[in-house]
Amino acid sequence: MKTTIISLVAIAALAAGLKAQAPAAAPAAASAEKKKNWKDNAEYELYSAIIKPDATPAARLQNLDKWKSAYPQSEYADTRQKIYLITYQQLNNHRAAFDMATEILKTEPNDLASIQEILGYVRALMPAKPTDPLSAQNKADLDTAEKVAHTLLSNADAIFAPDKKPQGATDAQWAQAKPTMVKFAQFTLGYIAVEQKDNAKAEAELTKTLQTDPTNAQASYMLATLLLGQQKEHPEKMSLALFEYARAANYDGPGALDANTRKTVDNFLATKAYNTYHGSTEGLDQLKTLAKASALPPEGFKIKSTVDIDVEKAAAAAAEAAANPMLALWRTIKTELTGDNGPAYFESSVKDAGLPGGANGVTKFKGKLVSTTPAVRPKELTLAIEGAAADVTLKLDEPLPGMMEAGGEISFSGAAKAYTKDPYMLTFEVSRDDIEGWTGKGPTPPRTGAKKAAPKKKE
């Protein structure tokens, strides 16, 4: 972000030609009405050497220093400052150019070349590593850039008035200059707040940037990174953070990030940020489609976190438990038995226990009949309490009468004796008297130990 600077207005004449910086008139030619005058011929000759078309920036800088040293109070000191600014820019010395632009703005607050230097290159003056602390000079530079940005935003009409169009600029270029610089100034305010670690201000300024310039994918990326850094303190901001990551990764129009950066951001979003927050990639494709079409999410936009999902599941489970306490109890037992501590739980809490035993008001489990062994007068049933597959086996003390088609509902209570984890099966020993719902027809066998009927007396 520090080295990527939005290209400013392409106006070759914004800096103007050196000859346009001051009247190229010798002292003898200056009229009495002119407010400015060269002190002597030597000053003018020095100036003439400075503005020669073939003068190199390095040679020009040497002559500028001579001029300043010999004529510190020159009536053309303002012109000299602007030539200094251009020369420093040509030498790629933006520290000196920034400082010179700051000086120029003290007397000419609407000077566009100085405004562009400060807003365009304040990033280049910041520490190379984002983690490095800001020096006193860094903080002062940010303050200067912030003031200049506000000046441009509040005074754009005057700065870009028709009569301010630089020599050589076309009407089309000048018409485009104002909206481009206004958007860039707004973005710079967001960048400055990020550097100042003022999260609230940075979020507000970057959001405003995206409202005024939806094509600014850098602002989306910067806002996403800012919000992700606040995840612990403000988890409610993660939905917007993920949206802006999706925007930065998928928007490919004017102002988009380069293809390699988009790929990197997209990979981070899919494999880390979104998956970690949401718990899966479910809904990610829809998020990408939405973010590609808009720089900011719609009102009320929210991505559920793993915490949100767990809360919803718990609420749903509680509601289901209230509506069907039998199934809730069954699921609780199954969850424990299929967990890592299943065997220990079985030995301590389930084995030989009479279940359901009235827990949560449940006196019998209920399931659908899956199979009987044997088919007629069975002593063993398998039921499906949850789902279609059998998950409980009932071993009866006595056979049941007749036979019954699969699918009917059977209720029971009994003593748990064994279980398997995969496939899950819980086995009970059950008294025939504790079975309800059996509809088998046929002769009922005598109960074990039942008294025999007395023989009829002979007549």
Wavefront OBJ file of the C-alpha trace (Angstrom):
o trace
v 0.000 0.000 0.000
v 2.869 2.375 0.699
v 4.416 1.931 -2.727
v 1.223 1.736 -4.753
v 0.037 5.240 -5.522
v -3.025 5.977 -7.594
v -1.897 7.676 -10.795
v -2.837 11.309 -10.683
v -4.234 13.435 -13.478
v -2.189 13.074 -16.625
v -1.578 16.739 -17.288
v 1.892 17.372 -18.592
v 1.523 21.085 -18.046
v 0.568 20.963 -14.352
v 4.162 21.694 -13.477
v 4.334 23.932 -16.559
v 7.520 24.664 -18.417
v 10.327 26.333 -16.583
v 9.974 29.373 -18.801
v 6.452 29.872 -17.547
v 7.605 30.192 -13.963
v 8.670 33.838 -14.293
v 8.828 36.548 -16.931
v 11.962 36.120 -19.022
v 12.606 39.824 -19.248
v 15.949 41.543 -18.627
v 15.932 44.362 -16.065
v 16.173 47.013 -18.756
v 13.019 45.714 -20.416
v 10.945 45.737 -17.255
v 8.283 48.429 -17.251
v 7.669 50.803 -14.387
v 4.300 49.176 -13.677
v 5.785 45.744 -12.939
v 5.621 44.813 -9.300
v 8.693 42.570 -9.514
v 12.193 43.458 -10.608
v 15.485 41.692 -10.897
v 17.997 43.150 -8.502
v 20.668 43.311 -11.195
v 21.842 41.751 -14.423
v 23.728 39.032 -12.571
v 20.534 37.766 -10.965
v 18.737 37.662 -14.288
v 21.640 35.867 -15.974
v 21.670 33.294 -13.197
v 17.955 32.782 -13.677
v 18.420 32.492 -17.458
v 20.950 29.701 -16.960
v 18.506 27.893 -14.714
v 15.691 27.850 -17.269
v 17.800 26.760 -20.240
v 16.047 23.805 -21.945
v 19.239 21.729 -21.964
v 20.037 22.313 -18.296
v 20.169 19.069 -16.330
v 18.259 18.845 -13.017
v 21.538 18.464 -11.134
v 23.071 21.542 -12.789
v 19.859 23.482 -12.292
v 19.865 22.636 -8.590
v 23.382 23.977 -8.218
v 22.380 27.256 -9.872
v 19.232 27.458 -7.749
v 21.358 27.160 -4.624
v 23.675 29.913 -5.953
v 20.680 32.130 -6.681
v 19.217 31.593 -3.225
v 22.580 32.203 -1.554
v 23.358 35.378 -3.537
v 19.817 36.776 -3.575
v 17.957 35.457 -0.535
v 15.447 38.332 -0.688
v 14.789 38.129 -4.435
v 11.454 39.478 -5.613
v 11.208 36.233 -7.563
v 11.646 34.032 -4.506
v 8.193 32.490 -5.114
v 9.216 31.612 -8.666
v 12.429 30.114 -7.362
v 10.491 27.896 -4.962
v 8.412 26.464 -7.798
v 11.502 25.745 -9.878
v 13.020 24.066 -6.836
v 9.888 21.920 -6.554
v 10.092 20.787 -10.175
v 13.821 20.125 -9.905
v 13.493 18.028 -6.753
v 10.726 16.024 -8.433
v 12.923 15.402 -11.466
v 15.697 14.227 -9.162
v 13.192 11.948 -7.395
v 14.030 13.676 -4.104
v 10.554 13.696 -2.658
v 11.702 14.543 0.836
v 12.968 17.894 -0.421
v 10.044 18.262 -2.844
v 7.532 17.648 -0.047
v 9.173 20.267 2.156
v 9.310 22.787 -0.693
v 5.645 22.180 -1.522
v 4.817 22.812 2.131
v 6.613 26.162 1.971
v 4.850 27.178 -1.241
v 1.426 26.408 0.244
v 2.062 28.789 3.132
v 1.673 31.714 0.713
v -0.238 29.979 -2.101
v -2.599 27.478 -0.438
v -4.247 26.590 -3.777
v -1.062 25.750 -5.695
v -2.001 22.490 -7.400
v 1.526 21.269 -8.137
v 2.362 21.509 -4.426
v -0.898 19.846 -3.424
v -0.193 16.969 -5.785
v 3.320 16.506 -4.446
v 2.156 16.296 -0.840
v -0.851 14.039 -1.429
v 0.895 11.901 -4.008
v 4.135 11.251 -2.154
v 3.405 11.326 1.565
v 3.292 7.517 1.364
v 6.837 7.374 0.047
v 8.058 9.192 3.172
v 6.589 6.665 5.631
v 8.576 3.744 7.154
v 9.246 0.906 4.728
v 7.775 -1.657 7.130
v 4.191 -1.146 8.321
v 5.200 -2.407 11.766
v 7.897 0.240 12.230
v 6.906 3.089 14.570
v 6.300 6.552 13.158
v 8.995 9.108 13.781
v 8.257 12.694 14.748
v 8.922 13.659 11.119
v 6.526 10.990 9.868
v 3.780 12.295 12.144
v 4.402 15.862 11.024
v 4.246 14.810 7.363
v 0.940 13.028 7.938
v -0.482 16.097 9.671
v 0.614 18.258 6.722
v -0.944 15.879 4.186
v -4.169 15.729 6.181
v -4.481 19.516 6.188
v -3.745 19.693 2.454
v -6.351 17.003 1.721
v -8.986 18.922 3.680
v -7.991 22.128 1.888
v -8.500 20.513 -1.496
v -11.826 18.953 -0.528
v -13.192 22.227 0.839
v -11.762 24.447 -1.886
v -11.845 22.277 -5.005
v -13.928 24.709 -7.063
v -11.366 27.478 -6.613
v -8.349 25.229 -7.150
v -9.794 23.857 -10.373
v -11.480 27.014 -11.625
v -11.442 27.398 -15.434
v -8.979 30.287 -15.253
v -6.552 28.081 -13.285
v -6.073 25.630 -16.124
v -2.315 25.159 -16.622
v -0.653 26.086 -19.860
v -0.748 23.137 -22.254
v -3.593 21.276 -20.522
v -6.665 20.468 -22.613
v -10.193 21.261 -21.499
v -10.882 17.523 -21.175
v -7.826 16.999 -18.985
v -8.737 19.909 -16.753
v -12.344 18.735 -16.444
v -11.087 15.329 -15.283
v -8.530 16.772 -12.890
v -10.993 17.928 -10.241
v -12.986 14.667 -9.650
v -9.801 12.608 -9.805
v -7.981 14.708 -7.224
v -11.047 15.008 -4.987
v -11.358 11.207 -4.857
v -7.647 10.834 -4.250
v -7.695 13.406 -1.437
v -10.526 11.518 0.259
v -8.624 8.231 -0.049
v -5.511 9.902 1.370
v -7.468 10.861 4.495
v -8.277 7.179 4.986
v -4.644 6.197 4.460
v -3.443 8.853 6.930
v -5.848 7.651 9.615
v -4.613 4.092 9.116
v -1.008 5.247 9.561
v -2.021 7.216 12.650
v -3.690 4.053 13.984
v -6.956 5.906 14.477
v -9.212 2.987 13.604
v -12.540 4.767 13.958
v -11.466 7.658 11.740
v -9.813 5.335 9.219
v -12.962 3.224 8.918
v -15.105 6.323 8.403
v -12.766 7.886 5.825
v -12.267 4.665 3.860
v -16.001 3.996 3.843
v -16.551 7.504 2.528
v -13.879 6.828 -0.090
v -15.791 3.799 -1.352
v -19.037 5.748 -1.355
v -17.518 8.443 -3.566
v -15.255 6.142 -5.595
v -16.530 2.528 -5.795
v -13.695 1.626 -8.186
v -10.998 2.114 -5.540
v -10.070 -1.495 -4.812
v -7.085 -0.322 -2.745
v -9.514 1.297 -0.326
v -11.469 -1.974 -0.097
v -8.294 -3.927 0.643
v -7.131 -1.356 3.188
v -10.526 -1.306 4.920
v -10.653 -5.123 5.031
v -7.194 -5.305 6.605
v -8.101 -2.591 9.114
v -11.267 -4.398 10.240
v -9.619 -7.823 10.390
v -7.086 -6.370 12.808
v -9.959 -5.496 15.169
v -11.503 -8.973 15.140
v -11.020 -9.653 18.852
v -12.308 -6.273 20.019
v -15.026 -5.899 17.362
v -16.070 -9.296 15.965
v -19.225 -7.623 14.651
v -17.110 -5.921 11.984
v -15.928 -9.180 10.439
v -18.821 -9.385 7.987
v -17.741 -6.083 6.426
v -14.088 -7.153 6.512
v -14.842 -10.354 4.595
v -17.012 -8.446 2.128
v -14.195 -5.989 1.390
v -11.673 -8.807 0.971
v -14.075 -10.366 -1.528
v -14.409 -7.000 -3.271
v -10.641 -6.504 -3.515
v -10.164 -10.061 -4.805
v -12.968 -10.154 -7.374
v -13.473 -6.633 -8.712
v -11.626 -6.409 -12.034
v -12.769 -3.078 -13.479
v -11.028 0.330 -13.503
v -9.072 0.827 -10.276
v -8.806 -2.926 -9.590
v -5.793 -4.492 -7.920
v -3.378 -6.285 -10.225
v -4.160 -9.904 -11.088
v -1.474 -11.422 -8.846
v -2.584 -9.423 -5.832
v -6.223 -10.333 -6.447
v -5.247 -13.998 -6.559
v -3.340 -13.706 -3.281
v -6.240 -11.942 -1.575
v -8.735 -14.477 -2.926
v -6.662 -17.368 -1.592
v -6.396 -15.713 1.823
v -10.146 -15.124 1.876
v -11.080 -18.688 0.950
v -8.540 -20.706 2.908
v -8.150 -18.568 6.014
v -10.359 -15.573 6.687
v -13.782 -16.790 5.534
v -13.356 -20.453 6.405
v -12.033 -19.665 9.881
v -14.808 -17.196 10.643
v -17.745 -19.071 9.114
v -16.519 -22.604 9.685
v -16.801 -23.630 6.030
v -16.804 -22.148 2.516
v -20.585 -22.363 2.298
v -21.906 -19.075 0.885
v -18.478 -17.873 -0.303
v -19.371 -17.955 -4.001
v -22.463 -15.855 -3.360
v -20.354 -13.397 -1.360
v -17.896 -13.032 -4.239
v -20.684 -12.373 -6.725
v -22.239 -9.741 -4.465
v -18.922 -8.011 -3.711
v -17.854 -7.907 -7.348
v -20.976 -5.905 -8.172
v -20.793 -3.409 -5.292
v -18.067 -1.698 -3.260
v -20.116 -1.803 -0.055
v -22.564 -4.431 1.244
v -26.322 -3.866 1.433
v -27.970 -2.666 4.632
v -28.179 -5.406 7.248
v -25.552 -7.592 5.544
v -24.178 -10.272 7.868
v -22.076 -13.409 7.570
v -22.684 -15.894 10.364
v -19.673 -16.743 12.491
v -19.005 -20.158 13.977
v -20.230 -18.689 17.265
v -23.465 -17.522 15.625
v -23.956 -20.932 14.056
v -23.326 -22.732 17.354
v -25.791 -20.459 19.132
v -28.406 -21.141 16.462
v -27.790 -24.875 16.714
v -28.090 -24.757 20.491
v -31.327 -22.794 20.256
v -32.708 -25.214 17.678
v -31.667 -28.163 19.818
v -33.323 -26.624 22.868
v -36.529 -26.000 20.944
v -36.469 -29.535 19.566
v -35.773 -30.944 23.005
v -38.771 -29.092 24.363
v -40.914 -30.405 21.538
v -39.512 -33.961 21.629
v -37.695 -34.685 24.906
v -37.453 -38.400 24.056
v -35.431 -37.773 20.899
v -33.301 -35.174 22.691
v -32.421 -37.697 25.413
v -31.616 -40.350 22.820
v -29.317 -37.928 20.961
v -27.554 -36.997 24.195
v -26.775 -40.638 24.931
v -25.675 -41.266 21.343
v -23.392 -38.217 21.314
v -21.657 -39.378 24.437
v -21.289 -42.982 23.286
v -19.872 -42.034 19.876
v -17.424 -39.536 21.371
v -13.823 -40.188 22.378
v -14.880 -41.170 25.905
v -17.706 -43.439 24.754
v -16.550 -46.685 26.413
v -16.002 -45.002 29.769
v -19.368 -43.266 29.551
v -21.068 -46.572 28.753
v -19.516 -48.331 31.721
v -20.249 -45.542 34.176
v -23.630 -44.235 33.065
v -25.363 -46.565 30.621
v -24.511 -50.218 31.160
v -27.259 -52.105 33.046
v -29.122 -48.835 33.601
v -32.878 -48.885 33.176
v -33.481 -46.445 30.345
v -34.915 -43.997 29.757
v -35.834 -44.181 33.426
v -37.931 -41.025 33.568
v -35.089 -38.638 32.667
v -36.566 -35.332 31.469
v -39.976 -36.931 31.949
v -39.275 -39.640 29.368
v -40.446 -43.104 30.390
v -40.080 -44.921 27.063
v -38.047 -44.639 23.882
v -39.942 -44.855 20.596
v -38.730 -46.037 17.205
v -39.858 -47.579 13.946
v -39.635 -51.328 13.541
v -36.869 -52.336 11.102
v -36.597 -56.121 11.524
v -37.658 -59.061 13.709
v -35.836 -62.279 14.548
v -37.356 -64.684 13.867
v -40.009 -63.269 11.575
v -42.814 -64.957 13.530
v -42.963 -64.862 17.300
v -39.712 -62.862 17.485
v -37.474 -62.587 20.524
v -35.336 -59.852 18.983
v -36.321 -56.548 17.352
v -34.291 -53.818 15.690
v -35.677 -50.294 15.680
v -34.696 -46.973 14.141
v -35.129 -44.180 16.657
v -33.321 -41.515 14.653
v -33.116 -41.808 10.883
v -33.915 -44.806 8.702
v -31.148 -47.183 9.797
v -31.564 -49.424 12.807
v -29.817 -48.014 15.862
v -31.283 -50.081 18.704
v -31.631 -53.823 19.300
v -34.158 -55.216 21.765
v -33.564 -58.698 23.195
v -36.825 -59.943 24.719
v -37.258 -62.238 27.664
v -40.207 -63.887 25.887
v -41.278 -64.073 22.245
v -43.948 -61.715 20.955
v -47.048 -63.132 19.318
v -47.390 -63.406 15.561
v -45.550 -61.088 13.224
v -45.534 -57.364 12.407
v -44.631 -55.439 9.256
v -41.628 -53.096 9.345
v -42.376 -49.411 9.797
v -44.705 -49.615 12.760
v -43.930 -47.684 15.946
v -42.684 -49.512 18.997
v -42.142 -48.007 22.448
v -39.952 -49.659 25.063
v -37.865 -49.345 28.179
v -35.136 -51.702 29.282
v -31.597 -52.279 30.510
v -28.730 -51.283 28.218
v -26.268 -54.149 27.787
v -23.933 -53.364 24.880
v -23.194 -50.901 22.077
v -21.143 -50.429 18.927
v -19.870 -47.051 17.795
v -19.766 -47.572 14.029
v -22.308 -48.458 12.894
v -24.027 -47.156 15.973
v -26.155 -49.725 17.775
v -27.344 -49.794 21.399
v -28.604 -53.141 22.681
v -31.201 -53.519 25.430
v -32.623 -56.461 27.371
v -36.359 -55.855 27.532
v -39.268 -57.511 29.251
v -42.194 -58.243 26.982
v -44.372 -56.241 29.350
v -42.258 -53.139 28.632
v -43.050 -53.251 24.898
v -45.867 -51.067 23.542
v -47.159 -50.859 20.007
v -46.657 -54.478 18.954
v -49.572 -55.428 16.699
v -48.600 -59.001 15.851
v -51.496 -61.445 15.770
v -51.527 -65.092 16.640
v -51.780 -67.394 19.607
v -50.077 -66.101 22.688
v -47.646 -68.636 24.111
v -47.984 -69.390 27.798
v -45.819 -67.290 30.054
v -42.888 -69.040 31.653
v -43.834 -70.118 35.135
v -47.558 -69.478 34.554
v -50.005 -71.782 36.319
v -51.582 -74.494 34.172
v -55.325 -74.461 33.818
v -57.073 -77.102 35.963
v -58.416 -80.053 33.936
v -62.104 -80.156 33.412
v -64.024 -82.567 35.540
v -65.540 -85.541 33.812
v -69.282 -85.514 33.689
l 1 2 3 4 5 6 7 8 9 10 11 12 13 14 15 16 17 18 19 20 21 22 23 24 25 26 27 28 29 30 31 32 33 34 35 36 37 38 39 40 41 42 43 44 45 46 47 48 49 50 51 52 53 54 55 56 57 58 59 60 61 62 63 64 65 66 67 68 69 70 71 72 73 74 75 76 77 78 79 80 81 82 83 84 85 86 87 88 89 90 91 92 93 94 95 96 97 98 99 100 101 102 103 104 105 106 107 108 109 110 111 112 113 114 115 116 117 118 119 120 121 122 123 124 125 126 127 128 129 130 131 132 133 134 135 136 137 138 139 140 141 142 143 144 145 146 147 148 149 150 151 152 153 154 155 156 157 158 159 160 161 162 163 164 165 166 167 168 169 170 171 172 173 174 175 176 177 178 179 180 181 182 183 184 185 186 187 188 189 190 191 192 193 194 195 196 197 198 199 200 201 202 203 204 205 206 207 208 209 210 211 212 213 214 215 216 217 218 219 220 221 222 223 224 225 226 227 228 229 230 231 232 233 234 235 236 237 238 239 240 241 242 243 244 245 246 247 248 249 250 251 252 253 254 255 256 257 258 259 260 261 262 263 264 265 266 267 268 269 270 271 272 273 274 275 276 277 278 279 280 281 282 283 284 285 286 287 288 289 290 291 292 293 294 295 296 297 298 299 300 301 302 303 304 305 306 307 308 309 310 311 312 313 314 315 316 317 318 319 320 321 322 323 324 325 326 327 328 329 330 331 332 333 334 335 336 337 338 339 340 341 342 343 344 345 346 347 348 349 350 351 352 353 354 355 356 357 358 359 360 361 362 363 364 365 366 367 368 369 370 371 372 373 374 375 376 377 378 379 380 381 382 383 384 385 386 387 388 389 390 391 392 393 394 395 396 397 398 399 400 401 402 403 404 405 406 407 408 409 410 411 412 413 414 415 416 417 418 419 420 421 422 423 424 425 426 427 428 429 430 431 432 433 434 435 436 437 438 439 440 441 442 443 444 445 446 447 448 449 450 451 452 453 454 455 456 457 458 459
